[in-house]
Amino acid sequence: MANTAKTTAIRTGKASPPLLFRHVSPGPDDSTLKFRLLHFWEARKNVKGGPGILLGIEMLMIDAEGTLAQAFIGQNRRNQYEKELQRGSIYTLTNFYASNSKVMYHVADQRLVICISHASALSKDEEDIEGILTERLWSVPFQNLKPTHISEGIFTARFKYFLIMFNHSNRLTLYYA
């Protein structure tokens, strides 16, 4: 006769606080993230002589500590979430997958890309949380920019610093010195 162990979960009525981006580690995670969506755009693979292949939606998010993170919604889930996305709004995300970002596509503080999977739940929060910033200034020393960025024409001028500002009104502003 097999001995089966029984476990009992005790609910306290308190939900655990949302995970901050700095606590996210690679792999699947069933935790909850709460963030402000700063910007989102279509991710495309460039094809010579054509419009490119749509891969999905890239998102830039900021948490309560002011840490920027990048997220990705694949093409197969794009229709499910795209209509709900609104710049400047607060969102809650549960059940996600985090993977290491490629250096040439790195656009945030966090070195991981948060991927929305088939098990994910993304919902817009109705209440605005003042603790989550609506914009952020990001300073990038020129030496830290990889040659692949320059050769692709993303950064073509030679300046000492790039200051990149994202805000909730659909703007990406690039300052340089």
C-alpha positions as CSV (number, residue, x, y, z in Angstrom):
1,M,0.0,0.0,0.0
2,A,1.4,3.4,-1.0
3,N,1.7,6.1,1.5
4,T,0.4,9.4,0.2
5,A,1.2,12.6,2.0
6,K,-1.5,15.3,2.3
7,T,-0.7,19.0,2.5
8,T,-3.0,21.8,3.6
9,A,-2.6,25.4,2.5
10,I,-3.6,28.1,4.9
11,R,-5.0,31.3,3.4
12,T,-4.3,34.4,5.4
13,G,-6.5,36.7,3.3
14,K,-3.4,38.8,2.4
15,A,-2.0,38.7,-1.1
16,S,1.7,38.8,-1.4
17,P,3.1,42.1,-2.7
18,P,3.9,42.4,-6.4
19,L,7.4,41.3,-7.4
20,L,9.8,44.0,-8.4
21,F,11.7,43.7,-11.7
22,R,15.0,43.4,-9.9
23,H,13.7,40.2,-8.2
24,V,12.8,38.5,-11.5
25,S,15.0,35.6,-12.4
26,P,15.2,33.5,-15.7
27,G,12.6,30.9,-16.2
28,P,8.9,30.5,-15.6
29,D,7.4,32.4,-12.6
30,D,3.9,32.4,-11.2
31,S,4.4,35.6,-9.2
32,T,2.6,38.9,-9.9
33,L,4.2,42.0,-11.4
34,K,2.6,45.4,-11.2
35,F,4.0,48.1,-13.6
36,R,3.2,51.1,-15.7
37,L,3.3,50.6,-19.5
38,L,5.5,53.4,-20.8
39,H,5.6,52.4,-24.5
40,F,4.9,49.6,-26.9
41,W,5.7,48.9,-30.5
42,E,5.6,46.2,-33.2
43,A,8.7,43.9,-33.2
44,R,9.6,43.1,-36.8
45,K,12.3,41.1,-38.5
46,N,13.7,43.1,-41.4
47,V,13.4,41.4,-44.8
48,K,15.4,42.8,-47.7
49,G,13.0,44.5,-50.1
50,G,9.9,43.9,-48.0
51,P,7.9,45.3,-45.1
52,G,9.4,42.8,-42.6
53,I,7.9,39.9,-40.7
54,L,5.8,40.8,-37.6
55,L,7.2,38.9,-34.6
56,G,4.9,40.4,-31.9
57,I,4.8,43.4,-29.6
58,E,7.7,44.8,-27.5
59,M,6.8,46.7,-24.4
60,L,8.8,49.0,-22.1
61,M,7.6,49.0,-18.5
62,I,8.5,50.7,-15.2
63,D,7.9,49.3,-11.6
64,A,7.4,51.0,-8.2
65,E,11.2,51.3,-7.8
66,G,11.7,53.1,-11.1
67,T,13.4,50.1,-12.8
68,L,12.8,49.7,-16.5
69,A,12.1,46.3,-18.0
70,Q,11.3,45.0,-21.4
71,A,8.5,42.6,-22.2
72,F,7.4,40.7,-25.3
73,I,4.1,39.4,-26.5
74,G,4.5,36.9,-29.3
75,Q,2.6,37.1,-32.6
76,N,0.3,34.2,-31.5
77,R,-1.0,36.2,-28.5
78,R,-0.9,39.7,-30.0
79,N,-4.6,39.8,-30.9
80,Q,-5.5,38.8,-27.3
81,Y,-3.7,41.7,-25.7
82,E,-3.1,44.5,-28.2
83,K,-6.4,46.2,-27.9
84,E,-6.0,46.3,-24.1
85,L,-2.6,48.1,-24.1
86,Q,-2.7,51.8,-23.3
87,R,0.5,53.8,-22.6
88,G,0.7,55.3,-19.1
89,S,-1.7,52.7,-17.6
90,I,-1.0,50.4,-14.7
91,Y,-1.1,46.6,-15.4
92,T,-0.8,43.4,-13.3
93,L,0.8,40.4,-14.9
94,T,0.9,36.9,-13.4
95,N,2.4,33.7,-14.8
96,F,5.2,34.9,-17.1
97,Y,8.5,33.6,-18.5
98,A,11.7,35.6,-18.2
99,S,14.6,35.0,-20.6
100,N,18.0,36.7,-21.0
101,S,17.8,39.6,-23.5
102,K,20.3,39.8,-26.4
103,V,22.8,42.6,-25.9
104,M,22.0,44.2,-29.3
105,Y,18.2,44.5,-28.4
106,H,18.7,45.6,-24.8
107,V,16.6,48.7,-24.1
108,A,16.0,48.7,-20.3
109,D,17.8,48.4,-16.9
110,Q,16.7,44.8,-16.4
111,R,18.8,42.2,-18.3
112,L,15.8,39.9,-18.8
113,V,12.9,40.1,-21.2
114,I,9.6,39.2,-19.6
115,C,7.6,37.1,-22.0
116,I,3.9,36.7,-21.9
117,S,3.1,33.0,-22.4
118,H,-0.1,30.9,-22.9
119,A,-0.5,30.7,-19.1
120,S,-0.1,34.5,-18.5
121,A,-2.8,36.8,-17.3
122,L,-2.4,40.5,-18.1
123,S,-5.0,42.9,-16.7
124,K,-5.3,46.7,-16.6
125,D,-5.7,48.2,-13.2
126,E,-8.4,50.9,-12.9
127,E,-6.6,52.7,-10.0
128,D,-3.5,54.8,-10.8
129,I,-0.6,54.2,-8.5
130,E,1.3,57.5,-8.0
131,G,4.3,55.5,-6.7
132,I,5.0,54.2,-10.3
133,L,6.7,56.9,-12.4
134,T,5.2,58.1,-15.6
135,E,8.6,58.8,-17.2
136,R,12.2,58.0,-16.7
137,L,15.5,59.4,-18.0
138,W,18.1,56.8,-19.0
139,S,21.7,57.8,-19.5
140,V,23.9,55.6,-21.7
141,P,27.7,56.2,-22.1
142,F,28.7,56.0,-25.7
143,Q,31.4,53.4,-24.9
144,N,28.6,51.1,-23.7
145,L,27.0,51.1,-27.1
146,K,27.9,48.0,-29.1
147,P,29.3,48.3,-32.7
148,T,26.3,46.3,-33.9
149,H,24.0,49.2,-32.9
150,I,26.2,51.7,-34.8
151,S,26.5,49.5,-38.0
152,E,22.7,49.0,-38.1
153,G,22.3,52.8,-38.1
154,I,20.4,53.1,-34.8
155,F,23.0,55.4,-33.4
156,T,25.0,56.9,-36.2
157,A,26.5,60.0,-34.6
158,R,29.5,60.0,-32.3
159,F,28.6,61.7,-29.0
160,K,29.8,61.2,-25.5
161,Y,26.4,60.4,-23.9
162,F,22.9,59.6,-25.0
163,L,20.0,60.5,-22.8
164,I,16.9,58.6,-23.7
165,M,13.6,59.7,-22.2
166,F,10.3,57.7,-22.5
167,N,7.1,59.2,-21.3
168,H,3.4,58.3,-21.3
169,S,2.5,60.6,-24.2
170,N,3.8,58.3,-26.8
171,R,7.2,60.0,-27.1
172,L,10.7,58.7,-27.1
173,T,13.1,61.6,-26.9
174,L,16.8,61.2,-27.6
175,Y,19.2,63.8,-26.2
176,Y,22.9,63.6,-26.8
177,A,26.1,65.5,-25.7
